[in-house]
Amino acid sequence: MSAGKIPTMSRTEIPSTIAMDIANQIRSGILVAGDKLPTEKHLSNQYSVSRTVVREAISRLKSDGLVVSRQGSGVFVSTNEMRNSFKIDNSDMSRSDVLALFELRQNIEVSGARLAAARHTSKDIKAIKQAQEAIILAKPWSEDEVRADLDFHYAIAFATQNSYYADFMAFLGSVLYENVKAARIESGDPLIKKVTVEEHERILQALLRRDPEAAGSAMMSHLQGAIARMAHE
């Protein structure tokens, strides 16, 4: 595959750039139908990005029908580029659009938190704790803080041991980035970081206790709080 380390750019541009690079290789015939893509680890090293970013890029290729996952085998170039695809255009989202997406997240992530509480591994918990710590250490309102927030939610999705949860969360990638950023900036709440950390901690503690109902309830409260902060005038 072509690119090495990609140029410095915004958090939302990087997955698109990687997806475009791989898509160009598919359309030019460098990668053909049935070819297996390199592993997440390989792509992460190749592009000098996190696995989360790689997952977002692969998810975009899936939504465009260019690649398909085979459980336990990897990701392969699709034999049918005209598959049905699902897209969310975040180029001109209104406040009501953002709130609607939070409602969608609420339904998906609450059930995901319940599954994660029952199924998580020690590796999953380590990833969730690392994301939480990164939020605490990051400068308020910064890109690093927003990225860490997303990593926290991604790690919970992966902890469900259901690849569809992880794929869906990765698919929302850049849209979620704008959502989380908006939830912080538009609320105007100077204590939003403290509140977010406390809400995340309640989710984490429920996961550690392997308490599905408490985990789902804590996630519901967290996302409802985000919706309330978004709607605050």
N, C-alpha and C positions, 0 to 999 in steps of 0.2 A: 504494500500500500504506500501511498505517496507521502503525505505531510509528516514532518517531524514535529517539533514544538511549534505550536501555533502562535501567531502574534498576540501581543497584549490587547485585550478587548473586554467589553462589558460581560458580566455574568450571563446575560440573556443571549449574547451573540455566539458564545463558544459552542454550545451544542449544535446550533444551526450550521456553523462552519464545518464541524466534524461530519455532520450528517450530509452536508453538501459535497464534501470531499469523497465520502464513500459512495454517494449516489452517482457522482460523476464517473467513478470507476465502474459502477454497474452499467451505466448507460453507454460508456465507451467500450465496454466489452472486456475490460481488464478483469472484472469479476463477472462470471456468467451464472445463469440459473443453476441452482444446486450447489454452488460453491459455499463452503462454510466460512463465516467471518472469523477473524482472530478472536481470542478470548477477551473478556473485559479487562483482565490484567494486562494483556499485551497492548490493547488499544490505549489503556490508561498510561502505560509507559511510553508508547509511541507518540502520543499527543501531549504528554506531560500535564495531564489533568486528572482529576479524581474519578473514581468509578461511577460516582453519582452523575457526573457530566457525561460520561460515556453512555450510561443507561438512558439519559435524556435523548442523546443523539440517536441511539438505536431505536428508541421508542418512536421518534419522528420518522425514521425509515419504515418502521412497521406501519405507522398510520398512513404512509404514502403507498403502502403495498409493495415496497421494494424488497423487504426481507420478512422472514417468518421464523418464529421460535419453534423448536422441536424439543419437547420436554426431555431433559436429561442428555440432549445431544449438542445443543448450541443454537446459534442463529445462522440461517442460511439465506442466500439470495433467492427470492421468490421466483417461481415459474410463471407467475401471473401478476404483472404490474398493475392490472386494472381491478384489483380487489376492491371491495368496498372499504372506505376509510372514514375515520371519525376525526374531526378537527374542531379546535376551538380557536377562533381568531381573536387575538388579544391586541390587535393593532389599534383599535378604537373602542375600548370597553368603557361603558358608562358605569357610574356608581352602582346602578341596579344590576348590571351585568356581573360586577365583581361580587356583590352580595349574593347573587344567584349561584355563582361558582362556589362560594363559601358554603351555601346550603347543600350543594352536591358533595363537597368534601365532607361535610358533617355526616351524611349518611354512610359514605364509604369508610371514613376513618374511625367512626365509632365502632362499627362492626369489626374493623381491622384491629383496633386496640383490644377488643375482647379476644380475638383469635391469638394475637401476639401474647397476651397474658398466659394463655394456656400452652402455647407452642414454642415460645422463645428459647433460644440456646444461650449459653454463656457468651458466645461471640456476638450475638445480637445485643445483649445487654451492654456489652463493652462499647459497641458502636453508638448506642443510644446515650450512654453516659458521656462519651467523648463529644457528642454533638451538644449535649447540655453544657458541658464545661466550656466548649468553644463559644457558646452564646454568652456565658458569664464573663469570659475574658475579652470578648469583642467590644469595640467601641460602639456605643449606642448609635443607632440609625445607619451604621456602616453596612457596606456590602457583605463583609465577613459575618456580621451578625445575622443578616437575612439568610445567607447561605447556610449558616449553622442551624438556623431554625428549620429550614427545609430538610437538612440532613437528619435532624431529629425525627421529623415525620416520615422521611424515607426509611430510616432504620426500623421504625415500628412496622411499616408496610412489609419490609423484608422479613421481619420477625414472625409474620403470619405463616410463613412457610408455604404461602400460596403465591405463585409467581404472577398471577393476574393482578393482585393488589400492588405488587412492586411495579409491574409494567404500567398500570394505570397512573400511579403516582409519578413515575418517571415521565409518562406522556404529558402530564400537566406542567412539567418542568418550568419553562419560562413564564407561563401564565401564573403559576403559584408564586414565582419570585415577585412578580408585580403585585400580586394579592397581598403577600406578607409585607412587602415594602409599604403598600398603601395603608395597611392596617396600622402600621406604626406612625407614619408621617401624617396621615389625614386625621388621626384621632386627636393629635395635639396633646396627648397625655404624657407629661414628663416622667411618669412612673411606669410607663408601658413595659419597659424592659424588666423591671422588678416583678410586675404582675405576670408577665409571660414566663419568667423563670419559675415562679411559684406554681403556676398552672402546669407547666411541664413536670415539675418535681412531683406533683400529685399523681400524674400519669405514670411516671417512672416508679414511684413507690408501689402503686397498684400492680404494675407489671412484675416487680420484684416479689410481691406476695403471691403472684400467680392468681390474682383475683379478677376474673374477666368482667364481672359486673361493675366493680369499682373502676377498672381501667376504662371501660366504655363510658361510665358516668363522668369520669375526669376528663376524657377527651371531649365529650359533649359539652361540658362546662367551658372548656378551653375555647372551642370553636364558636360557641354561643357568645362568649366574651369577646372574641375577635369580631364577630358580626355586630355586636353592640357598639364596639369601639369604632368600627367602620361607619356605622349609621349615625354616630354622634355628630351633632352639628356644632 
